[in-house]
Amino acid sequence: MKAACTARNIQSECVFSSDNDANAQTAYEANFGARPTGDITKVAENDVPDHDILLGGFPCQAFSIIGDRKGFEDARGTLFFDIARILEAKKPKAFILENVKHLRSHDKGRTLERIMETLKNLNYHAQFKVLNALNFGVPQKRERVFIVGFKENHPFTYPHGGVKMKPLSEILEKNVPEYYWASEKIKLKRLEKRAHKSKFDGPTIWHENKGGNISAYPYSCALRAGASYNYLLVNGERRMTEREMLRIQGFPESYKIVGDYAATRKQAGNSVAVPCVTAVIGAALDALEKAPLPIHKTAVQPAFEFA
């Protein structure tokens, strides 16, 4: 099976990876022993090795509520079509794509409709669903669209989740250097803006939304690569450390931290939640082991069902 490695007992090999960020390339190489190729727009599709499963996350800023949401008008949004040209040339058995929740509603649904229509024209049976990492055991509310497609009509069911959340008390470090602590001015500002006192026992992560309102929960709101350093504060007092951010994304303790705080924070904010995507990959592998359904039957949900 030529694909990204998974937690399953299936022989797999990652035959190609691509990332345009030099710091991310260095971190990947330190952890997985191979340096990703750079700008995918400069890689000919036929130069990508043959593979069974394509895993991809085209940049989300073009569709995010935080960005300008220009979609395909934004050059970053058009990177989906680089995935499409690779699918067309290499014809893998399956693919899994990930993007922000707001891809679903961007341009009144027309952007996602265009993506799904493109995949259909490439002769893939595809569907999408929004999954929340919070339901897969990590203390982070991270809602993301997962688009899953198969070359043949394999019966696929999205994972349900339902995994008990790991508490922040098992994520947060006990002794944190002064570097991570917010100034007294910032801490007082957070206290003044809080709408209500915390109703939760134990540690909380304070989140400042786009409107400047402060909320506190026993989990983190979605990590973001481009947010202000004080967007999320543990107990309203300090930033998360590099290791804490990786833990909240579900990375194992064995994952090597390479680079400075800014680089690791960006990588964590751009990453997928590991337990969530692992479950999706597992469900796709399960589907591939099942015989395809007859052509006249439907193996997947309707392409435009907003599940």
C-alpha positions in Angstrom: 0.0 0.0 0.0 1.7 3.2 -1.2 0.3 5.9 1.0 1.1 7.8 4.2 1.8 5.5 7.1 -1.1 4.9 9.5 -1.6 3.3 12.9 -3.0 0.1 11.3 -1.1 -3.1 10.7 -1.0 -2.6 7.0 2.3 -2.3 5.2 2.5 1.2 3.9 5.1 3.5 2.4 5.0 7.2 1.9 6.4 7.6 -1.6 6.1 11.4 -2.0 5.5 14.4 0.2 5.3 18.1 -0.5 5.5 21.3 1.6 6.5 24.8 0.6 7.6 25.9 4.1 11.3 25.3 4.7 10.8 25.0 8.5 8.1 22.4 8.0 10.4 20.5 5.6 13.1 20.4 8.2 10.8 19.2 11.0 9.4 16.5 8.7 12.8 15.3 7.7 13.9 15.2 11.4 10.9 13.0 12.3 10.4 10.9 9.2 13.8 10.7 7.5 12.9 12.3 4.2 12.8 16.0 3.1 9.5 16.9 1.3 9.5 18.4 -2.1 8.9 22.1 -2.3 6.3 24.0 -4.3 3.8 21.5 -5.7 2.8 23.9 -8.5 6.3 23.4 -10.0 6.1 19.6 -9.9 4.8 17.8 -13.0 2.1 15.4 -12.2 3.8 12.5 -13.9 6.9 13.1 -11.7 4.8 12.1 -8.7 5.4 8.4 -8.0 2.5 6.0 -8.4 0.5 5.6 -5.2 -2.7 4.0 -3.9 -3.9 6.8 -1.6 -3.5 10.6 -1.9 -3.6 12.6 1.3 -3.8 16.3 0.9 -4.7 19.5 2.6 -4.9 22.5 0.2 -4.4 25.9 2.0 -7.4 26.8 4.1 -6.8 30.6 4.3 -8.7 31.2 1.1 -11.8 29.7 2.6 -11.4 30.5 6.3 -13.7 32.9 8.2 -10.5 34.5 9.6 -9.1 35.3 6.1 -10.7 37.2 3.3 -12.5 34.1 2.0 -11.8 34.8 -1.7 -11.8 31.1 -2.5 -10.7 30.3 -6.0 -9.9 34.0 -6.6 -7.1 33.6 -4.1 -4.0 31.9 -5.5 -3.8 29.6 -2.5 -7.3 28.4 -3.2 -6.4 27.2 -6.7 -3.9 24.7 -5.2 -6.9 22.3 -5.1 -6.5 22.0 -8.9 -2.9 20.8 -8.4 -4.4 17.9 -6.4 -6.9 17.4 -9.2 -4.2 17.2 -11.9 -2.3 14.6 -9.8 -5.5 12.6 -9.3 -6.2 12.7 -13.0 -2.6 11.6 -13.9 -1.9 8.9 -11.3 -5.5 7.6 -10.6 -5.0 6.4 -7.0 -7.5 4.1 -5.5 -8.6 6.7 -2.9 -7.9 10.1 -1.6 -8.6 12.1 1.6 -8.6 15.9 1.6 -9.0 18.2 4.5 -10.0 21.9 4.9 -11.6 24.3 7.2 -15.3 24.0 8.1 -16.2 27.2 6.3 -15.2 25.7 2.9 -18.7 24.1 3.2 -20.5 27.5 3.2 -18.1 29.6 1.1 -19.8 31.5 -1.7 -23.1 30.0 -0.6 -21.8 26.4 -1.2 -20.7 27.0 -4.7 -17.0 26.6 -4.0 -17.4 23.2 -2.5 -19.9 22.2 -5.2 -17.2 23.1 -7.8 -14.7 21.0 -5.9 -17.1 18.0 -5.7 -18.0 18.4 -9.4 -14.3 18.4 -10.4 -13.8 15.1 -8.4 -16.9 13.6 -10.0 -15.6 14.5 -13.5 -12.3 12.6 -12.5 -14.5 9.5 -12.0 -14.3 9.4 -8.2 -17.1 8.6 -5.9 -16.6 11.3 -3.3 -18.4 12.7 -0.2 -17.6 15.2 2.5 -18.4 15.7 6.2 -17.4 18.0 9.0 -15.6 16.3 11.8 -14.6 17.8 15.2 -11.3 16.8 16.7 -13.0 17.2 20.1 -14.9 14.0 19.4 -11.7 12.1 18.9 -10.0 12.5 22.2 -8.0 15.7 22.0 -8.9 18.8 24.0 -9.4 21.0 21.0 -12.5 22.2 19.2 -11.3 21.9 15.6 -14.0 21.4 13.0 -12.7 20.5 9.6 -14.2 19.3 6.3 -12.9 15.9 5.2 -13.5 14.9 1.6 -13.1 11.2 0.9 -13.2 9.6 -2.5 -12.7 6.2 -4.2 -12.0 5.2 -7.8 -14.4 2.3 -7.3 -17.7 2.4 -5.5 -16.5 1.2 -2.1 -18.9 1.4 0.8 -17.5 4.1 3.1 -18.7 5.3 6.5 -17.2 8.2 8.4 -15.8 7.5 11.8 -18.2 8.4 14.6 -15.6 9.6 17.2 -17.1 9.4 20.6 -13.6 9.1 22.2 -13.3 10.6 25.7 -11.5 13.8 25.7 -8.0 13.9 27.4 -8.2 16.6 30.1 -6.0 19.6 29.9 -4.4 18.6 33.2 -2.7 15.8 31.3 -1.6 18.1 28.5 -0.3 21.2 30.3 3.2 21.4 31.7 3.8 22.2 35.4 6.8 24.5 35.1 6.7 26.9 32.2 9.5 29.5 31.6 8.8 33.2 31.8 9.0 33.6 28.1 5.5 32.1 27.7 3.7 34.3 30.2 1.6 37.2 29.0 2.2 40.7 30.4 0.2 42.1 33.3 -1.5 44.5 30.8 -2.7 41.6 28.6 -3.8 39.5 31.6 -5.9 42.4 33.0 -7.3 43.1 29.6 -8.5 39.5 29.3 -10.1 39.7 32.8 -12.0 42.9 31.9 -13.3 41.3 28.6 -14.5 38.0 30.1 -18.2 37.7 29.7 -18.7 35.4 32.7 -16.7 33.5 35.3 -15.6 30.0 34.4 -18.1 27.3 35.4 -15.4 24.6 34.9 -13.2 23.0 37.4 -9.5 22.7 36.6 -7.5 24.5 33.9 -9.1 26.3 31.0 -7.9 27.9 27.8 -9.1 31.4 27.2 -10.0 32.3 23.6 -10.3 35.8 22.2 -12.6 35.7 19.1 -12.6 38.0 16.2 -15.0 40.4 17.9 -12.7 40.7 21.0 -14.9 38.6 23.3 -13.2 36.2 25.8 -14.4 32.7 26.5 -12.9 30.0 28.7 -13.3 26.3 28.2 -11.6 23.1 29.5 -10.3 22.6 25.9 -8.7 24.8 23.3 -10.4 26.4 20.4 -8.7 25.6 17.1 -5.0 26.3 16.9 -4.2 28.8 14.1 -1.0 29.5 12.4 -1.6 33.2 11.8 -3.4 34.2 15.0 -1.9 36.7 17.5 0.4 35.2 20.1 -2.2 35.9 22.8 -5.2 34.5 20.8 -5.2 31.5 23.2 -4.0 31.8 26.8 -3.9 29.0 29.4 -6.0 30.2 32.4 -5.8 33.7 30.7 -2.2 34.0 31.8 0.2 32.4 29.3 0.7 31.0 25.8 1.0 27.2 25.3 4.4 25.8 24.9 5.5 24.0 21.7 5.0 20.6 23.3 1.5 21.5 24.6 0.4 22.7 21.2 1.6 19.4 19.6 -0.2 17.4 22.4 -3.4 19.3 21.7 -3.1 18.2 18.1 -2.6 14.6 19.2 1.1 14.3 18.3 3.0 11.6 20.2 5.6 12.5 22.8 8.3 11.0 20.5 7.7 13.7 17.9 10.8 15.8 17.7 10.5 19.6 18.1 12.7 21.3 15.5 12.9 25.0 15.0 12.0 28.0 17.2 8.7 28.8 18.8 7.3 30.7 15.8 8.0 27.9 13.4 6.5 25.2 15.7 3.5 27.3 16.4 2.9 27.7 12.7 3.3 24.0 12.0 0.9 23.1 14.9 -1.7 25.6 13.6 -1.5 24.2 10.1 -1.6 20.6 11.1 -4.5 18.2 11.2 -5.5 16.7 14.6 -3.8 13.3 14.4 -6.4 11.1 16.1 -9.1 12.5 13.9 -7.3 12.0 10.6 -6.1 8.6 11.7 -9.7 7.5 12.2 -10.7 8.8 8.7 -7.7 7.0 7.1 -8.6 3.8 9.0 -12.2 4.0 7.8 -11.0 4.5 4.2 -8.7 1.5 4.5 -11.7 -0.5 5.8 -13.7 0.5 2.8 -10.9 -0.5 0.4 -11.0 -4.0 1.8 -14.7 -4.3 1.0 -15.9 -5.2 -2.5 -17.2 -2.3 -4.6 -21.0 -2.0 -4.8 -22.7 -2.4 -8.1 -22.7 0.7 -10.2 -26.5 1.2 -9.8 -26.1 1.4 -6.0 -24.8 4.3 -4.0 -21.8 3.7 -1.8 -21.5 7.2 -0.4 -23.7 10.0 0.7 -24.9 12.5 -1.9 -22.0 14.8 -2.9 -23.7 17.9 -1.5 -25.3 16.6 1.7 -24.2 19.0 4.5 -23.7 16.3 7.1 
